[in-house]
Amino acid sequence: MPIIPERVAPAVKRPVRLLLVGGGHAHLSVLAAFAARPDSCLELVLVTPERYQYYSGMLPGFMAGHYALEQCRVDLAPLANRAGAKLVLERVVGLDAQERQLYLSSGAHLEYDLLSLDVGSAVNTQGLDAMGSLGSLGSAFLPAKPLAPFFVRWPHIQADAKATPDYALGIVGAGAAGLELALAAAHAFRGSDAQVHLIGSDTSFLAGHAASVRRRALACLRDAGVQWHAQRAASVAPSRKEQGEDCAEVVLFNGAVVRCQALIATTGAKALGWLSKSGLAVDPRGFVAITAQHQSTSHHNVFAAGDCCARTDTAMQRSGVHAVHAGPVLAHNLHAALAGEALHAYRPRKRSLYLLACGPRHAVASWGPLSAEGAWVWRWKDRIDRGFVERFSVE
């Protein structure tokens, strides 16, 4: 079965149009690959709401003050230009996979022959919104994704924390992201009386990591003065106004209440709503169902990578590690789809290496049952993170 529809045969005068939707980690590799192997018969278009792609691995370092904003992002404009891609800075609001139409927030639409999705995900806050009050928290509530507004908002939170007596920051979600953000915030708040609260169940705390990693992480939290609440959050509601500022009140399952001037959510991923309405096959949670080749299980001219999709052949942790490693495979498969060649499978390693930032220039390494920590682990992580951003930064 051909990947490209029959109506885009060589006899057709117009070039084949490939839409790259989203500027995620995998699509950075795709743009680099098309810059290295340009195709004169291809119209390449990158659609993304932001000119800059922020690197999630450097967010804790940015919060802690180790990186400037400009060091944590890739400018997509020169990268797209080098790849011969048209850059469309718009938000996607819909997709019709049957008609091969992508709908934009401006009311415009784009047709495509081949489509690749790397649009990420949102934070799943359903469990926190039992009272339907998250929307009334205003600036007191900040999901960890999307990254661009988080990077912009964080310096204001840091300034408020240092200027406000008895300031409290709550972080809900005790996975790797919640841990790193809590430790980064505690480091950023040093010299003030601001308090950081990390909220999450014992079972969710660094789930999937070895017991030794969890022990090291708990010691880091204790040394940093982070208040660890080993309880799930039952609900979140607005609290009383203090000095005209929005505040949040987190009710835990044991009945305890944590009040904070700002609340960050790192409570897992939620699929973007328009994906389930697109006509693409999706899994029960609304993520695009893909094969080992990162190809849609229902539409052969659609590919996907990163947090917006889910493999149907194997269980994979939703992680930027896989998005980065899948990027070159996705790039090959898009070239192969255009040329009618064989696709490659992305085979995740049995164990992934995680380097967890711990606030100061100190990190914990997690690899299967093994763990280590120290300043040398931070230098290792720093070299990897800087190298990733520099690899895709084009003057």
Secondary structure, 3 states (H helix, E strand, C coil): CCCCCHHHCCCCCCCEEEEEECCCHHHHHHHHHHHHCCCCCEEEEEEECCCEEECHHHHHHHHHCCCCHHHHEEEHHHHHHHCCEEEEECCEEEEECCCCEEEECCCCEEECCEEEECCCCEECCHHHCCCCCHHHHHHHEEECCCHHHHHHHHHHHHHHHHHCCCCEEEEECCCHHHHHHHHHHHHHCCCCCCEEEEECCCCCCCCCCCHHHHHHHHHHHHHHCCEEECCCEEEEEECCCECCECCEEEEECCCCEEEECEEEECCCEECCHHHHCCCCCECCCCCEEECCCCEECCCCCEEECHHHEEECCCCCCCCHHHHHHHHHHHHHHHHHHHHCCCCCCCCCCCCCEEEEECCCCCEEEEECCEEEEEHHHHHHHHHHHHHHHHHCCCC
